[in-house]
């Protein structure tokens, strides 16, 4: 409520609504999505920005490693659920927050059940998942008018960064400005399936372009949702 009030005051726009969900719970993601689908007429931009670094091995409500579940699977699920609202525009955008520290390799067994949990490694793997998901989804939606891109917002002094590495980054506003730039930019009106850093298109890790790995992550994500009794409703390829 404080955030909504602040946005209204600073923007001069009173037509501001807020929806809350704990992204460590797929059920909560579903409940929020239902509220959005029931209330909103369309969606212009979906900016998937939630992220955690866990200091110890923890499980989500669905029994999945928490970093992977929050940073990737919740966004995968949310994006699929909100496609009907995004498709109501001639053009709309999905922007996924990744990181320049996204991993250069992936072991799907280690992803779900690591032998030795390392918080930074789990985070890096989840950030690679963000890029793999972006590239795969951009191909699936290429003829719909929805562009799908991902970005590294910079090393930013969020609570997460300060708790993990200390206050070594740039102000939060700097990261937010980069996100807003991509939301508003004509680049993301025209381009899809790209990775951005410092407001420019950049190359992500070599493994992120591997279509076999992209598809493997996609199929795993669908399977995990089905095991949890949920479906994101993506179009069948």
N, C-alpha and C positions, 0 to 999 in steps of 0.2 A: 504493500500500500504506500509506503514511503517512496519507493522508486517511481510508481505511477504518478504520485503527486509531484515529484521533482521533474519528471519528463513533461507533464502538463504545464508546469510553471515555466520551464526553460524554453519549451517549444511554442507555447501559446495555443496548443491544440488540446482541447478537452476530450477529444474522441480517442482516448487511450484505454485499452483494456489489458489486464494481466491474467495469465494462466500459470499455475504452478504444478510442477511434477518433480518427484525424486527419481532421477534417471538411473539409480541403482535398482529400480523396480520396473520391469517391463509392464506390469499391471498398471502402475501409476502413469507410465507413458501412454498406455492405451486410454486410460481415463481422461487425461488431458486432451488427447487427440479427439476423442468423442465430443468433449466440450467445445473444441475449436470447430469441428465439423458441424455441430449443431448451431453454433452462434455466428460464425464468420461466413461471408459470402464468397470470398476468394482469398488467396494468399499470393503476394508478389514475390517475397523472398523468404527462404528458410535458411537461416544461418546457424549451423550446428556447432556450438561453441563450448559445450560442457566438457570438462576434463578433470581428471584426478591423477595424482601419483600417490599410491598407497605405501605407507611405510612398512607394512607387513602384509603377508598373504591373507586376503579376506575374500569372502564369497558374497555375491549378490543375492537378492531374494530368490533367484532361480538356480542358485548353486553354481554360478560361473565365476571365474576369477574376476575380481571387481574392476580392475583397470580396463580389461578388454570389454567387459559388459557395459560400463559407463561410457568409455571413450569411443567405442565402435558400435556395439550391438544396439544400444539404445538409439543412436542416431540412424542406424540402418532401419530399425523398426519405425521410428518417428517419421522418417522421410517417406517410407512406403505408405504409412497411414494417411499422411497429409497430401499425397499426390492428387486426390480429387479436387482439393482447393487450389493447388498449383496449376492444374490443367484448365481451370476456368479462365485463365489469362491467355492471351495470344503469346505472351512471353513472360516467363518467370525464372527465378534463379534458386539453385541450391548451392550454398557455399559451405564447405567443410573445413574446419580448423585442424590443420595438421601441425607439423613442426619440422624444422631443419634437422632435428635429431632423429627423424624417422629411420627405422632400422634398414639395413642393406640386405637383410636375409630374413627368412621366416621358416619356422618349424611349427606346424600346426599342432603337433602333440605338446610341444613346450608352451604353446600359446594358451592352451586350455588347462594343462596340468603340469606346470614347471617342476622339474626335479629340485631345483634350488631357486627359490624366489628372489629376484632382484628388482627393486622398485623401478629403477631407471630403465632397465632392459624391458620390463613389462610396459612401461610408458612408450618407449621407442617402438616396440612392436605394435602397440595400439595406434600410434601415429602413422605407421606404414599401412595399417588396415584402413585408415582414413583415406589415404591416397589410392590404394587398390580399389576401394569402394567407389571413390569418385570416378575413376577411369572406367570401371565396369558400368556404373549407372549412367554415365554420360553416353555410352554407346547404346544402351537400351532405350534411352529417352531422346535419341538424336533427332527424331522426326516429330517431336511433340511440342516444340517451342520452349521446353525447359532446358536451360543450360546448367551444367553441374561442374563446379570447379573447387579447388582446394587451395589453401594458403598457409604460409608460415607468418604469423603476425609479428614476429620479432621476439627477442628475449625481453620479456616484459615483467615488471615487478608485481605480478599477481601474488595473492596469498600462497598459491601453490609453489611458485618459484622461490619465494622468500623462505618458506618452510623447508624446502629441499636443498637449495644451493645458497640461500642468503639473498640480500637485496642487491644483486649484481646487474640487474637489467635496467631498461628504460621505463619511463613513467607509463602507467596504465593507459593514459590518454593516447599515447603514441600507437599502441597496439590497436586501440579502438578506432583511431583515425584510419588505420590501414584496412580494417574490416569495413568501415563505412565507405572508403574509397572503392573497394571491390563491389559493394552493394550498389553503388551509384554509377559505376564506371561502364562506359560503352564497351570496354574490353569483354566484360562478362555478359553483355547483351549478345555479342557475336561469337565469342569463343566458348568452347565446352571441352571438358576433359583435360584441363590445364592445371598446372601448379604455379602459384605466384609467391614471390618473395620481394619485399621492398617495392611493392606496387608494380612489379614487372613479372612477366612470364619467365619461369626458370625451369631447369631440368630437375626432376626428382631422382631418387635412387634407381639404378638400372633394373632391379628386381620388380619395381612398381609397374613397369611396362609389360611384364610377362603376363600375357592373356590367360595362360593356363593357371597361374597363381591367382589372378583376379577372379577367375571362375571358381576355383577351389574355395576361396574365401566366401564368395557369394553363396555357393551351395552349402557350406558349413553354416553360414548365418541363417539361411532359410531353415536348415535342419534343426538348429538350436531353437528357433522360434516355434517350430512345429512341436518339438519335444516339450516346450513350455505351454502348449495348447494355444498358440497364437499364430496369426498370419498377417504379414505386412501388406498383402494385396498388390504386389508388384505384377506388371504385365508378364505373361509367360513368353519367353524368348522363342 
